[in-house]
Amino acid sequence: MGQKARFLMNSKKMKELITAAEVANYLGVTKRTIMNYKAEGLLPYYQVGRVLRFRKKDVEAHIEMNINAKLEVYHG
């Protein structure tokens, strides 16, 4: 695989990753809450050195899981 192809693949993968601040904004919570979710294992994350990122798919799965859990409580 050529260098340009690897760069394009890495660029696509990087677009799937978002910062803790972006996750917080998306969920309407504070960045501290996102760090708590991370520490509690509620949101998987990726870290290289000091750079911390989350996959959009994982954030959306977290939302879906919480919606389903709340619906079960309401309809219990």
Secondary structure, DSSP 8 states (H G I E B T S, - for coil): --HHHHHHHHHHHHHTEE-HHHHHHHHTS-HHHHHHHHHTTSS--EEETTEEEEEHHHHHHHHHHHHHHHHHHHH-
